[in-house]
Every structure is written in C-alpha cells, then in structure tokens.
Amino acid sequence: MVFWATTPAAAHPHVWIDMKVGIVTNADRQLEALRIHWTFDEFYSAFALDGIKKDENGHYPQKVLDELAQVNLTNLKEVDFFTEITANGKKLALAAAKDPESSWNEKQGRLTLTFTLPLKTPHAAPVQFRIYDPSYYISIDYPEKGRGIEFLNGPHRDCKISVVTPDVENVWLNLPEAAFTGNNATVGQGFGAHFASTATLACKKG
C-alpha cells in the first residue's frame, strides 16, 4: 500500500502526520532545500504496510521500505509534495524531490517517510513555507507548537526560524463559507490551508 496523492475532501482529518523539517541553505544563506520527515499515525502505518512480510529478525525488509518511499515520492509530485514555499507573497518553483527514505519504528508501530525538496532556484530570506493537505483529509503538523524545524546544512549565522500555528478552535469558528466549496486538490487553496502552520526563515543582512 502506498501514500496517496489525491485525497477526498474532509471536515476533519482521517490520517495524522507528525512532521519535522530540516533547513538547507547555500553559501549565501539562501534557502536551497527542505529535508522533510513525516511520521504517520499507528493506524495508517499499519494500513500502509499491510501484506508486507517481516524478515526472520522481525523487521520489514529495507529494500521494500525504500521502494515504498520512491513510489510515494512519485505520487506526491502531483500535489507539489503538499508543500508551498513563498517569498514576498509569490510562490517559488520547486525542483524534483530526492533522497527518499522510509523507516519503521517497531516500538511505536509507526512508519516515517523522509525526503529532500529543493527549490529550482535558491532564494534569499525572508522565505515562508507551509506543508499541508489542502483537502484536510490528512493533518500534517509539528508535534509541538513552534518546534520541529532546525537548521540542517549550510551557513545560517544571524538567521532564525519562527512558526505560527493557527488555533484550531478559532479557525472553526471563523471559517468563511468559501472554505467549504471550490477546488480542494491544489496546495494554496482548499479547506486545509486554514489549519496550516506557517514557518518563516529570516536572516539579518550582512
């Protein structure tokens, strides 16, 4: 079973993902790529691996997990990997995702998908990004408010990351009627955008 790219619209999530993101910058402190980690909830993890046999050591074969990661990445391309990166209010073009990995945590019973998502052209801060399912069938968020993002590679002197996480209760109370209609299949639109956390990379000039 693989991770689906097109999801049905939903008034509440049916799949939950705990997310971590690594920031990759170039020599000029421009955003170059995001290293994205998604850890799926126990129920979806079991569903995704249903029918896959463990080896004699009780582990899922890494070859099978790697193949699963590659198929998932291919499917996610259709929806820009649920990722929206912007600067000055304009969407930045994404390059092809790479370096997919899948891992299994036996103790937690959870599957993790990890991949690198580069920009086509690195961009100077300030840059904002949101990672979410527009249909809201899948909830993708950081496990702790304001935490889960770190600098991974590249210079980042005088740079900082801030995260704004919507208050879910307030979102529900103030949703416009338009949120329940229209095209939910494109990142940047749809129901899920109202619940998405927004991360900002900012760097002092110099």
N, C-alpha and C positions, 0 to 999 in steps of 0.2 A: 504494500500500500504506500502511496506517495502523497506528499503535501500538495493540495490542490491550489491552483492559481485563481480560478474564478469561484467566488463564494456567494451563496444566496444572501439576500438582504435579511437582517435580523434586528429585532427590537432589543435583543440582549445577546451577549456572546455565548457561543457554544464550545469554543476552544480558547484556552488561555496560554499565553506565552510570556515567560519571564525573559527580559531582554538585557543584554549588556552590549556596549558599543565601545570599540577602541578607535581613537582618533589618529590618523596617519597624516603627517604634514611633510612638505618638502623642505629644501634648504632655505627657502624664502618664507617659511612659516605659513604657506598657503595650504588649505585643505586639499589633500590629494586623494584620500580614500577613507572609508569606514570599514572596520572589521566588526561584523555583526554576529552576535551569538543569540540564538533563540533556544530556550529550553521549554519544551512542550509539557503540558499538564499530563498527569499519570494516565488519564483515560485516553487522550488522543495518542500518547506514546504507545500504549498497548494496541490501539487500533492500527497505528501505522506499521507496527512490526508483526501484526497478526499473520500467521502462516510461515514466518521465518524461524527456522530451527536453530537452536543454540548448539555450539560445538561440545566436544567431550568435557571441556572445562567449565561449561555452563555460561559461556559468553556468546554473544552474537558475532558471527564472523565479520572482521573489519572490512573485508572485501565487499561484503553485502551492504554494510553501512555506507561505504564510500560510493557505491553505485547508487544507493538511495539518495545520497547528498547531491550527486550530479543530476539525477532526474529531477529532484526538487528545484534545483537552480534553473534548469531549463524551463520548467513550468512557471516559476516566479518571474521570469523575464517578461512574460505577457503583462504583468501588472507592475513593472518597474521595481520589483522586489519589495513592494509595499513601502517604498522609500521616496521621500520628497526632500530635495535639498535646494534651498533658495538663497539668493543674495539680493538685497535691495528690492525685495518683493518679486523677483523674477526667478523662475525655475531653472536650475542648472542641469545640463545634459549629463546623463550617466553613461559610463563605459560598461563593457561586459563584466559581470561578476566573475570572480575567480577563486581558486583555492578552497573549494567546498570540502567540508568535513562533517561527518556525523559521529556522535559518540553516545554511549549508553551508560547511564549510572544505575547499576544494579540495586544499590541501597535505596535510592529514591524512586526507582522504576520510571525514569524519565529520559527521553531522547533529546539530544541537543544537535541543532544544525548551526554550523559556523561557516561564514563566507566573507570574502573581501569585495567591497563595492567601490570601485574607483569613480572619480569624476572624469569625464572626457578631457577636461582642461582644469588643472588645479586652480583654485580661486582663493584670493586673499580674504581674511576675516574683515568684517563680521559675516558669518555664514550661519544659517539656521537649517535644522533638519527635523523632520517628523517621520516616524516609521509606524504605519498603522494600516489596518484593513478598512478600506472605505465602506464596506458593507456592514462592518461591526459584527460579523459572524465570528471573527477572531479578535480577541483582545490582546494587543501587543503593548507591553509597558514595562517600565523598570520595576523590579521587585520592591524597591524602597524609593519613596518620593525624592527626587533630586539626586539620586545616586544610581550608579550603574554605568557611568561614562568615564573613561580615563584616556590620557594620552598614551598611545601605544608606541609609535615610532616617529622619529623626526624631531627637530628642534621646536620648542614651544615656550621659550622664555617670554615672560610678560603676557602670556595667553591664559585665558580662563574659560571654563565651560559653565553655563548656567542652564537650568532646566525649569520650565514652567509646566506644571501638571494641573489640568483642569479639575475642579471639584465636581465629581460625578453627579452629586445630588443637585447642585446648582445648574449643571448642564441640562439635566432632565427637566427642571422647572422652567428653563428659558429657551428650550429648543424652538426654533421657528417652524412653521408648517412646512416650509420648503425642505426641511431636513428629512421629511418622511416621503418625499417624492423625488423623481428625477433619476439620473444615472448614478448608480452606486458602485460601478465597476472600475472607476478611474481614480487613482490617487490624486488628491487635490480637490475632490468632490465627495459627495456622499455623506451618509449618516455618521460613519466612524470618525470623520475629521473633527467633529465636535468634542471627541473624547481623547484626542491625540495629544501626547506630551510634546512640547516644543523645546529643542535644545539649541543653544546659541554658542558658537565659538567666537570669542572676541580677543583681539590682540592689540596691545599698545603699539603705536607706531615707533619705529626706531630700528 
